[in-house]
Amino acid sequence: MSLMKDKVCVISGGAGSIGLASAKRFLAEGARVMLIDLPGPALDEAVKACNSKDVMGFAADVSDANQVQAAFGKVTQAWGKLDVIVSNAGNAGRNSRIEDYPEDIFDLTLTIHARGAFLACKYGAPLMNDGGSIIITSSVSGVRGGNGVNMAYVTAKHAQIGVMRVAAKALAGRGIRVNTINPGPVDNEFQTGIEVEMGALLGVNITEQLNQTVPLKRHARPDEIAGAVLYLASDLSTYVTGTVHMVDGGIMC
Ligand SMILES: NC(=O)c1ccc[n+]([C@@H]2O[C@H](COP(=O)([O-])OP(=O)(O)OC[C@H]3O[C@@H](n4cnc5c(N)ncnc54)[C@H](O)[C@@H]3O)[C@@H](O)[C@H]2O)c1
C-alpha cells in the first residue's frame, strides 16, 4: 500500500482517538508522521502504539505560535519537507445553557480550534510543498446548532470552516488544497464525555438518541474517520479543495 509514499505529514491532536487512527492509516500507506499533542504520557504512548520508525512525537500547544513554529521547524529539519497538515487537536467545550455559559470556556475553545487551525495554516503553509494538503477537523457541529447547549464548541467548529475557506482560496495558486473533515459522533472517549454531560443537562440519553436518529443508526469508528482523512491527504483527491467533507452517517442529508 503506498497512497502516502514519501509524504511528510503533521497531525495535531495526534495522541487522541481520530489523530492516532489517522496516523496509523498514513504510516501503513508509506508516510512519515509527526504527532503533535500536549506534553504528557499520552503522546509517548501514541508514538509507541504506531510501532514505526517513521513516526515522531512533538509536545506543543496548537494555540501557541512559538510552539507551532517549533513543531514545523522540527519536522522540516528532520525530514526535509512538509506535504500534509492535519489540524485536528480539540477540546469539547462545555454543555451548558446560554445564560450560564462560562466565558472562559468559550474563549479557550475558540482559541484551540480556530486559532489552532489558523496558526497551522499561517506557519505550516509557507513550509509546505506546492501540491500539499491541509485538513482541518471540524464537525457536524460546524454546520448546525446541535442541541443548543454547546455555544463554544459549535461556534469554534463553524469558525474552522471559515479558516479553511480563506486558506483554500489563498493557497490554491500553489496547488495546496485545504478542506475540512466533518465527522458525526464517533465511538470514543471524547464523544462519550459530551453525550454524558449533555444528557445530564437535557434529561435525555443522547447516545441512544443519536443511534436512532443518525441514518446509519450508529456512531462512527475512529478508523472510519481516518479513512476520509487519508482520502483528503492523498493524491486520490487532487481536485478537491475548499470543501466541507461530511463523514456523519447521513446526519445532514
Ligand atoms: N469524537 C467525535 O465524535 C468528534 C466528532 C466530530 C469532530 N471531532 C473533532 O475531532 C478532533 C479529534 O477529536 P477526538 O475525538 O480524537 O478526541 P480526543 O480527545 O481523543 O483527541 C483530541 C486531542 O487533542 C489534544 N489537544 C487538545 N487541546 C490541545 C492543544 N491546545 N494543543 C495540542 N493538542 C491538544 C488532546 O490532548 C487530544 O489528544 C477534535 O477536533 C474534535 O473536535 C470529534
PDBQT file of the ligand as one rigid body, heavy atoms in Angstrom, charges set to zero:
ROOT
HETATM    1  N1  LIG A 301     -15.174  12.358  18.788  1.00  0.00    +0.000 N 
HETATM    2  C1  LIG A 301     -16.129  12.843  17.996  1.00  0.00    +0.000 C 
HETATM    3  O1  LIG A 301     -17.260  12.336  17.976  1.00  0.00    +0.000 OA
HETATM    4  C2  LIG A 301     -15.840  14.015  17.105  1.00  0.00    +0.000 A 
HETATM    5  C3  LIG A 301     -16.811  14.393  16.170  1.00  0.00    +0.000 A 
HETATM    6  C4  LIG A 301     -16.556  15.473  15.337  1.00  0.00    +0.000 A 
HETATM    7  C5  LIG A 301     -15.359  16.156  15.420  1.00  0.00    +0.000 A 
HETATM    8  N2  LIG A 301     -14.438  15.768  16.339  1.00  0.00    +0.000 N 
HETATM    9  C6  LIG A 301     -13.185  16.518  16.384  1.00  0.00    +0.000 C 
HETATM   10  O2  LIG A 301     -12.128  15.626  16.109  1.00  0.00    +0.000 OA
HETATM   11  C7  LIG A 301     -10.921  16.115  16.676  1.00  0.00    +0.000 C 
HETATM   12  C8  LIG A 301     -10.225  14.992  17.428  1.00  0.00    +0.000 C 
HETATM   13  O3  LIG A 301     -11.087  14.568  18.462  1.00  0.00    +0.000 OA
HETATM   14  P1  LIG A 301     -11.056  13.091  19.089  1.00  0.00    +0.000 P 
HETATM   15  O4  LIG A 301     -12.435  12.566  19.025  1.00  0.00    +0.000 OA
HETATM   16  O5  LIG A 301      -9.956  12.283  18.515  1.00  0.00    +0.000 OA
HETATM   17  O6  LIG A 301     -10.789  13.456  20.622  1.00  0.00    +0.000 OA
HETATM   18  P2  LIG A 301      -9.501  13.181  21.529  1.00  0.00    +0.000 P 
HETATM   19  O7  LIG A 301      -9.755  13.858  22.837  1.00  0.00    +0.000 OA
HETATM   20  O8  LIG A 301      -9.235  11.713  21.558  1.00  0.00    +0.000 OA
HETATM   21  O9  LIG A 301      -8.325  13.905  20.749  1.00  0.00    +0.000 OA
HETATM   22  C9  LIG A 301      -8.095  15.300  20.833  1.00  0.00    +0.000 C 
HETATM   23  C10 LIG A 301      -6.622  15.516  21.090  1.00  0.00    +0.000 C 
HETATM   24  O10 LIG A 301      -6.343  16.922  21.017  1.00  0.00    +0.000 OA
HETATM   25  C11 LIG A 301      -5.377  17.198  22.026  1.00  0.00    +0.000 C 
HETATM   26  N3  LIG A 301      -5.397  18.615  22.347  1.00  0.00    +0.000 N 
HETATM   27  C12 LIG A 301      -6.371  19.319  22.991  1.00  0.00    +0.000 A 
HETATM   28  N4  LIG A 301      -6.007  20.593  23.128  1.00  0.00    +0.000 NA
HETATM   29  C13 LIG A 301      -4.775  20.729  22.554  1.00  0.00    +0.000 A 
HETATM   30  C14 LIG A 301      -3.880  21.814  22.393  1.00  0.00    +0.000 A 
HETATM   31  N5  LIG A 301      -4.177  23.035  22.820  1.00  0.00    +0.000 N 
HETATM   32  N6  LIG A 301      -2.714  21.574  21.747  1.00  0.00    +0.000 NA
HETATM   33  C15 LIG A 301      -2.400  20.343  21.312  1.00  0.00    +0.000 A 
HETATM   34  N7  LIG A 301      -3.205  19.271  21.452  1.00  0.00    +0.000 NA
HETATM   35  C16 LIG A 301      -4.377  19.467  22.080  1.00  0.00    +0.000 A 
HETATM   36  C17 LIG A 301      -5.793  16.323  23.205  1.00  0.00    +0.000 C 
HETATM   37  O11 LIG A 301      -4.759  16.160  24.124  1.00  0.00    +0.000 OA
HETATM   38  C18 LIG A 301      -6.198  15.048  22.497  1.00  0.00    +0.000 C 
HETATM   39  O12 LIG A 301      -5.129  14.131  22.390  1.00  0.00    +0.000 OA
HETATM   40  C19 LIG A 301     -11.317  17.309  17.555  1.00  0.00    +0.000 C 
HETATM   41  O13 LIG A 301     -11.064  18.498  16.853  1.00  0.00    +0.000 OA
HETATM   42  C20 LIG A 301     -12.830  17.122  17.716  1.00  0.00    +0.000 C 
HETATM   43  O14 LIG A 301     -13.487  18.346  17.955  1.00  0.00    +0.000 OA
HETATM   44  C21 LIG A 301     -14.638  14.709  17.172  1.00  0.00    +0.000 A 
ENDROOT
TORSDOF 0
